[in-house]
Amino acid sequence: MNPTAVNPAGYDKATRRTIAFLNLAHGVDHFVLLIYPTVVLGLGAVFHRDYSELIALSTAAFVAFGVFSLPAGWFADRWSRRNMMAAFFFGCGASLVVTGLAPNPAVLAMGLFGVGMFASIYHPVGMAILIEASQARGRTLAFNGVCGNLGVSLAAGISAGLATFLGWRAAFLVPAALAIAVGVVYVWLTPDDGHHAKHRQSKPAVPMTTRMAVVVFGLFLLITMTGGTVFNLLTIALPKIVDEGLAAHVPLWLAGSVATLVLICGALAQLAVGRLVERFSVQGLFVMITAMGFLGNLWAANADGIPLMLALAVAIAAIYGQVTVNDMLLARYTADAWRGRIYAVRYFMLFIAAGAAIGMISYLHASGGFGLVLAVNAAVAFSIFVATATLALLVTSIESRRAAAQAAE
């Protein structure tokens, strides 16, 4: 790994430490949310329920992940981003303890809801801190995205291993201890930033008219909703897709391990995109990546066995690769003083789509198996491509007008 991806030249010690905590937090955030979709594969014998019923218990968690991002972003902008991140670490840890000790499905659902509620803090708050600290540098944002992807990638394999060798409760309790320990160190090493709230920049890097802003952010929201559906459907259902797609029942640890390998493709793609954004048009890359996402999902809907695994790798690489360019574009059109709230709205829309994804998995799988699930996902991925192409045209037009106006001055 190139060290400049983590510590680019120009970052002082305090900034590097802040970015390191945010990278770790991003991994923890996605990891804790995806423990259950793997562990649930072995809970049928524990709670005597079928997969469709048990996976539905996590719906509230993913809805909370979206809904609570709104107040999280507001409190962070008006109060303290650092203290909200502390609440993230401690709250996730406590909720995982409740989940891991759950005696019945009702308490299990309550614990999962708590995980979703506290996990919702990271994206609107952590991303706002990261954008401010890094000045939206492509490699830094990409590496942070990779850390989140590693959390997703490792969740399936590690959770399956802990559940297999130590019991399903350990799959929740071990990460709980890690989250709480990191929270203690974070509070110890980072100062409160509440006094910064009144001095944040209130103007975006690229100003727009009100009408144009409504259109641009409307497209961002459309891309967010559709992208969230594709993202959550793939990551939540992936262990089960692997289990069925390999044409034979495989052990839980093997299904989790193959799912991890597929998801690692997303991390590699995001690192590549972090470098590409420094050489090519951000909006052009956005269009190319979403086109690849549509083709990958379409291929997956018509494949089985090893070709299905390859198609899923392409689809995962695209859905993660687009995150960096999306964040960079949004940062250019958002003032720092409003960034927590803007990212809160974005991630509210992104992760509220997880609730729809859970419903889609349950209904479509029961109706036509994962072939139908992936076919519908391909249709959603196509709508992302269309919206992204439209956004790219608008952004190019805005920046061309801005450049012409500056040249005329």
C-alpha positions as CSV (number, residue, x, y, z in Angstrom):
1,M,0.0,0.0,0.0
2,N,1.3,3.4,-1.0
3,P,1.7,5.4,2.3
4,T,0.6,8.6,0.6
5,A,-2.8,7.1,0.2
6,V,-3.1,7.3,4.0
7,N,-0.9,10.2,4.8
8,P,-0.7,12.5,1.8
9,A,2.0,15.3,1.9
10,G,0.8,18.3,3.7
11,Y,-1.2,16.7,6.5
12,D,0.0,17.5,10.0
13,K,0.1,15.0,12.8
14,A,-3.4,15.9,14.3
15,T,-5.0,15.7,10.8
16,R,-3.4,12.3,10.1
17,R,-4.7,11.0,13.5
18,T,-8.2,12.3,12.7
19,I,-8.2,10.6,9.3
20,A,-6.9,7.4,10.8
21,F,-9.8,7.3,13.3
22,L,-12.3,8.1,10.5
23,N,-10.9,5.3,8.3
24,L,-11.2,2.8,11.2
25,A,-14.7,4.1,12.0
26,H,-15.8,3.6,8.4
27,G,-14.8,0.0,8.5
28,V,-16.5,-0.6,11.9
29,D,-19.7,1.1,10.6
30,H,-20.2,-1.3,7.7
31,F,-18.9,-4.3,9.5
32,V,-21.4,-4.1,12.4
33,L,-24.3,-3.7,10.0
34,L,-23.4,-6.8,8.0
35,I,-22.8,-9.2,10.9
36,Y,-26.4,-10.4,11.0
37,P,-26.9,-11.2,7.3
38,T,-24.2,-13.8,7.6
39,V,-25.0,-15.1,11.1
40,V,-28.7,-15.4,10.2
41,L,-27.8,-18.4,7.9
42,G,-27.3,-20.5,11.0
43,L,-30.0,-19.1,13.3
44,G,-32.9,-21.1,11.8
45,A,-32.0,-24.0,14.1
46,V,-31.6,-21.7,17.1
47,F,-34.9,-19.8,16.9
48,H,-36.8,-22.3,14.7
49,R,-37.7,-19.7,12.0
50,D,-37.0,-19.8,8.3
51,Y,-34.6,-17.5,6.4
52,S,-37.2,-15.1,5.1
53,E,-38.7,-14.4,8.5
54,L,-35.3,-14.1,10.3
55,I,-33.7,-11.8,7.7
56,A,-36.8,-9.5,8.0
57,L,-35.8,-8.8,11.6
58,S,-33.0,-6.6,10.4
59,T,-35.4,-4.3,8.5
60,A,-35.7,-1.9,11.4
61,A,-31.9,-1.7,11.7
62,F,-31.4,-0.6,8.1
63,V,-34.3,1.8,8.3
64,A,-32.8,3.3,11.5
65,F,-29.5,3.6,9.7
66,G,-31.1,6.0,7.3
67,V,-33.6,7.8,9.5
68,F,-31.2,8.7,12.3
69,S,-28.6,10.1,10.0
70,L,-30.8,13.2,9.7
71,P,-30.6,14.3,13.4
72,A,-27.0,13.0,13.5
73,G,-26.0,15.5,10.8
74,W,-27.9,18.3,12.4
75,F,-26.4,17.8,15.9
76,A,-22.9,17.5,14.4
77,D,-23.2,20.8,12.6
78,R,-24.8,22.7,15.5
79,W,-23.0,21.0,18.4
80,S,-19.8,18.8,18.0
81,R,-18.8,16.4,15.2
82,R,-16.2,14.9,17.5
83,N,-18.7,14.1,20.3
84,M,-21.1,12.6,17.8
85,M,-18.4,10.2,16.6
86,A,-17.7,9.2,20.2
87,A,-21.4,8.4,20.5
88,F,-21.0,6.3,17.4
89,F,-18.3,4.0,18.9
90,F,-20.0,3.6,22.3
91,G,-23.5,3.3,21.0
92,C,-22.6,0.6,18.4
93,G,-20.7,-1.3,21.0
94,A,-23.6,-1.3,23.5
95,S,-26.1,-2.3,20.9
96,L,-24.0,-5.2,19.7
97,V,-23.9,-6.4,23.3
98,V,-27.7,-6.4,23.5
99,T,-27.9,-8.2,20.2
100,G,-25.3,-10.8,21.1
101,L,-27.1,-11.6,24.4
102,A,-30.6,-11.7,22.9
103,P,-32.7,-14.6,24.3
104,N,-35.4,-14.4,21.6
105,P,-36.1,-12.8,18.2
106,A,-37.8,-9.7,19.8
107,V,-34.8,-8.7,21.7
108,L,-32.6,-9.6,18.7
109,A,-34.6,-7.1,16.6
110,M,-34.3,-4.4,19.3
111,G,-30.5,-4.9,19.5
112,L,-30.2,-4.7,15.7
113,F,-32.3,-1.5,15.7
114,G,-29.8,0.1,18.2
115,V,-26.9,-1.0,15.9
116,G,-28.6,0.8,13.0
117,M,-29.4,3.9,15.0
118,F,-25.8,4.5,16.2
119,A,-24.2,3.3,13.0
120,S,-26.2,6.0,11.2
121,I,-23.9,8.6,12.8
122,Y,-20.8,7.8,10.8
123,H,-21.7,8.9,7.3
124,P,-23.1,12.4,7.8
125,V,-20.7,13.2,10.6
126,G,-17.5,11.3,9.6
127,M,-17.7,12.3,6.0
128,A,-18.1,16.0,6.9
129,I,-15.0,15.8,9.2
130,L,-13.1,13.9,6.5
131,I,-14.0,16.4,3.7
132,E,-12.9,19.3,5.9
133,A,-9.7,17.7,7.0
134,S,-8.6,16.3,3.6
135,Q,-9.9,19.2,1.5
136,A,-11.6,16.5,-0.6
137,R,-8.4,14.9,-1.9
138,G,-9.2,11.9,-4.1
139,R,-6.8,9.4,-2.7
140,T,-7.8,10.2,0.9
141,L,-11.5,9.8,0.1
142,A,-10.8,6.7,-1.8
143,F,-8.7,5.1,1.0
144,N,-11.5,5.9,3.5
145,G,-14.0,4.3,1.1
146,V,-11.7,1.2,0.9
147,C,-11.7,1.0,4.7
148,G,-15.5,1.0,4.6
149,N,-15.4,-1.7,1.9
150,L,-13.0,-3.8,4.0
151,G,-15.6,-3.6,6.8
152,V,-18.2,-4.9,4.4
153,S,-15.8,-7.5,2.9
154,L,-14.5,-8.8,6.2
155,A,-17.9,-8.9,7.9
156,A,-19.0,-12.1,6.1
157,G,-15.8,-14.1,6.6
158,I,-15.1,-13.0,10.2
159,S,-18.7,-13.3,11.3
160,A,-19.0,-16.7,9.8
161,G,-15.7,-17.8,11.5
162,L,-16.7,-16.5,14.9
163,A,-20.2,-18.0,14.7
164,T,-18.7,-21.4,13.5
165,F,-15.9,-21.7,16.1
166,L,-17.1,-19.6,19.1
167,G,-20.9,-19.5,18.6
168,W,-23.2,-17.0,17.0
169,R,-23.2,-14.7,20.0
170,A,-19.5,-14.2,19.8
171,A,-20.0,-12.8,16.3
172,F,-21.6,-9.7,18.0
173,L,-19.8,-9.6,21.3
174,V,-16.2,-9.5,19.9
175,P,-16.8,-6.5,17.6
176,A,-18.7,-4.9,20.5
177,A,-15.5,-5.0,22.7
178,L,-13.5,-3.5,19.8
179,A,-15.9,-0.6,19.2
180,I,-16.0,0.4,22.8
181,A,-12.2,0.2,23.2
182,V,-11.7,2.3,20.1
183,G,-14.2,4.8,21.5
184,V,-12.2,5.2,24.7
185,V,-9.0,5.9,22.7
186,Y,-10.8,8.3,20.4
187,V,-12.1,10.4,23.2
188,W,-8.7,10.4,24.9
189,L,-6.7,11.5,21.8
190,T,-9.0,14.0,20.0
191,P,-10.1,17.4,21.3
192,D,-13.7,18.6,21.3
193,D,-14.5,20.8,18.3
194,G,-17.8,22.4,19.4
195,H,-16.2,25.9,19.2
196,H,-15.6,25.4,15.4
197,A,-19.3,25.3,14.5
198,K,-19.7,29.1,14.1
199,H,-16.6,29.5,11.9
200,R,-17.2,27.0,9.1
201,Q,-17.3,28.2,5.5
202,S,-20.9,28.9,4.4
203,K,-20.2,29.2,0.6
204,P,-19.6,26.2,-1.7
205,A,-16.6,25.9,-4.0
206,V,-18.8,26.1,-7.1
207,P,-21.8,28.4,-6.7
208,M,-25.1,27.8,-8.5
209,T,-28.4,29.5,-9.1
210,T,-31.2,28.2,-6.9
211,R,-32.9,26.6,-9.9
212,M,-29.8,24.7,-11.0
213,A,-29.1,23.7,-7.4
214,V,-32.5,22.1,-7.1
215,V,-32.0,20.1,-10.3
216,V,-28.5,19.0,-9.4
217,F,-29.3,17.9,-5.9
218,G,-32.5,16.2,-7.2
219,L,-30.3,14.1,-9.4
220,F,-27.9,13.4,-6.6
221,L,-30.9,12.2,-4.5
222,L,-32.2,10.0,-7.3
223,I,-28.7,8.4,-7.8
224,T,-28.5,8.0,-4.0
225,M,-31.8,6.2,-3.7
226,T,-31.2,3.8,-6.6
227,G,-27.6,3.3,-5.7
228,G,-28.6,2.5,-2.1
229,T,-31.0,-0.1,-3.3
230,V,-28.4,-1.8,-5.5
231,F,-25.7,-1.6,-2.9
232,N,-27.8,-3.0,0.0
233,L,-29.4,-5.7,-2.1
234,L,-26.0,-7.0,-3.2
235,T,-24.2,-6.8,0.1
236,I,-27.1,-8.1,2.3
237,A,-28.0,-11.0,0.0
238,L,-24.5,-11.9,-1.1
239,P,-23.8,-14.7,1.3
240,K,-27.1,-16.4,0.3
241,I,-26.5,-15.7,-3.4
242,V,-23.1,-17.4,-3.1
243,D,-24.7,-20.3,-1.2
244,E,-27.3,-20.9,-3.9
245,G,-25.2,-19.8,-6.9
246,L,-22.5,-22.4,-6.4
247,A,-25.1,-25.0,-7.2
248,A,-24.7,-26.9,-4.0
249,H,-25.0,-26.3,-0.3
250,V,-21.7,-25.2,1.1
251,P,-20.5,-24.7,4.7
252,L,-21.3,-21.4,6.3
253,W,-17.6,-20.5,6.5
254,L,-17.1,-21.2,2.8
255,A,-20.0,-19.1,1.8
256,G,-18.8,-16.2,3.9
257,S,-15.3,-16.5,2.6
258,V,-16.3,-16.4,-1.1
259,A,-18.5,-13.5,-0.3
260,T,-15.5,-11.7,1.2
261,L,-13.4,-12.3,-1.9
262,V,-16.1,-10.9,-4.1
263,L,-16.4,-7.8,-1.9
264,I,-12.7,-7.2,-1.8
265,C,-13.0,-6.4,-5.6
266,G,-14.9,-3.3,-4.4
267,A,-12.0,-2.2,-2.3
268,L,-9.5,-2.6,-5.1
269,A,-11.8,-0.7,-7.5
270,Q,-12.1,2.2,-5.1
271,L,-8.3,2.5,-4.7
272,A,-8.0,2.6,-8.5
273,V,-10.7,5.3,-8.8
274,G,-8.9,7.4,-6.1
275,R,-6.0,7.7,-8.5
276,L,-8.1,8.0,-11.7
277,V,-9.9,11.1,-10.4
278,E,-6.6,12.9,-10.3
279,R,-6.1,12.4,-14.0
280,F,-9.6,12.3,-15.6
281,S,-12.9,14.2,-15.4
282,V,-14.8,13.2,-12.3
283,Q,-18.2,13.3,-14.0
284,G,-16.9,11.3,-16.9
285,L,-15.6,8.6,-14.6
286,F,-19.0,8.6,-12.8
287,V,-20.8,7.7,-16.0
288,M,-18.3,5.0,-17.0
289,I,-18.5,3.4,-13.6
290,T,-22.3,3.3,-13.4
291,A,-22.4,1.8,-16.9
292,M,-20.1,-1.0,-15.7
293,G,-22.4,-1.5,-12.7
294,F,-25.4,-2.0,-15.0
295,L,-23.5,-4.5,-17.2
296,G,-22.2,-6.4,-14.1
297,N,-25.7,-6.7,-12.6
298,L,-27.2,-7.8,-16.0
299,W,-24.5,-10.4,-16.3
300,A,-25.1,-11.7,-12.8
301,A,-28.8,-12.0,-13.5
302,N,-28.0,-14.5,-16.3
303,A,-25.1,-16.4,-14.8
304,D,-24.5,-19.3,-12.4
305,G,-21.5,-20.9,-10.7
306,I,-18.1,-19.3,-11.2
307,P,-19.4,-16.9,-13.9
308,L,-21.9,-15.6,-11.4
309,M,-19.1,-14.9,-8.9
310,L,-17.2,-13.0,-11.6
311,A,-20.3,-11.0,-12.5
312,L,-20.9,-10.2,-8.9
313,A,-17.3,-9.0,-8.5
314,V,-17.8,-6.6,-11.5
315,A,-21.1,-5.3,-10.0
316,I,-19.6,-4.8,-6.5
317,A,-16.5,-3.1,-8.0
318,A,-18.8,-0.6,-9.8
319,I,-21.1,0.2,-6.9
320,Y,-18.1,0.9,-4.6
321,G,-16.1,2.7,-7.2
322,Q,-18.8,5.3,-7.7
323,V,-18.8,6.3,-4.0
324,T,-15.5,8.3,-4.3
325,V,-16.6,10.3,-7.3
326,N,-20.0,10.9,-5.8
327,D,-18.5,12.3,-2.6
328,M,-16.1,14.5,-4.5
329,L,-18.8,16.0,-6.7
330,L,-21.1,16.6,-3.8
331,A,-18.3,18.3,-1.8
332,R,-17.7,20.8,-4.6
333,Y,-21.3,22.0,-4.5
334,T,-21.8,22.0,-0.7
335,A,-20.6,24.5,1.8
336,D,-18.7,23.1,4.9
337,A,-21.2,24.8,7.3
338,W,-24.0,22.7,5.8
339,R,-22.1,19.6,4.9
340,G,-23.2,17.5,7.8
341,R,-26.8,18.2,7.1
342,I,-26.4,17.7,3.3
343,Y,-24.6,14.4,3.8
344,A,-27.3,13.5,6.4
345,V,-30.0,13.9,3.7
346,R,-27.9,12.0,1.2
347,Y,-27.2,9.1,3.5
348,F,-30.8,9.1,4.8
349,M,-31.9,8.4,1.3
350,L,-29.1,6.0,0.6
351,F,-29.7,3.8,3.7
352,I,-33.4,4.1,3.9
353,A,-33.2,2.2,0.6
354,A,-31.8,-0.7,2.7
355,G,-35.3,-1.2,4.1
356,A,-36.7,-1.5,0.6
357,A,-33.8,-3.9,-0.3
358,I,-34.7,-6.2,2.6
359,G,-38.3,-6.3,1.4
360,M,-37.2,-6.9,-2.2
361,I,-34.9,-9.8,-1.2
362,S,-37.7,-11.4,0.9
363,Y,-40.4,-11.0,-1.7
364,L,-38.5,-11.6,-4.9
365,H,-36.5,-14.5,-3.6
366,A,-39.8,-16.2,-2.5
367,S,-41.3,-15.4,-6.0
368,G,-38.5,-16.4,-8.3
369,G,-35.2,-17.0,-6.5
370,F,-32.1,-14.9,-6.8
371,G,-32.3,-14.8,-10.6
372,L,-35.4,-12.5,-10.3
373,V,-33.7,-10.5,-7.5
374,L,-30.6,-9.8,-9.7
375,A,-32.7,-9.1,-12.8
376,V,-34.6,-6.4,-10.9
377,N,-31.3,-5.1,-9.5
378,A,-30.0,-4.8,-13.1
379,A,-33.0,-2.6,-14.0
380,V,-32.4,-0.3,-11.0
381,A,-28.7,-0.1,-12.0
382,F,-29.7,1.0,-15.5
383,S,-31.6,3.9,-13.9
384,I,-28.5,4.9,-12.0
385,F,-26.6,5.1,-15.3
386,V,-29.2,7.3,-16.9
387,A,-29.3,9.7,-13.9
388,T,-25.5,9.9,-13.8
389,A,-25.2,10.7,-17.5
390,T,-27.7,13.5,-17.0
391,L,-25.9,14.8,-14.0
392,A,-22.6,14.8,-15.8
393,L,-24.0,16.9,-18.6
394,L,-25.3,19.5,-16.2
395,V,-22.1,19.6,-14.1
396,T,-20.0,20.0,-17.3
397,S,-22.3,22.9,-18.4
398,I,-22.0,24.6,-15.0
399,E,-18.3,24.4,-14.8
400,S,-17.9,25.6,-18.5
401,R,-20.0,28.7,-17.7
402,R,-18.0,29.3,-14.6
403,A,-14.7,29.1,-16.5
404,A,-16.0,31.4,-19.2
405,A,-17.2,34.0,-16.7
406,Q,-13.8,33.9,-14.9
407,A,-12.0,34.3,-18.2
408,A,-14.1,37.3,-19.1
409,E,-13.3,39.1,-15.9
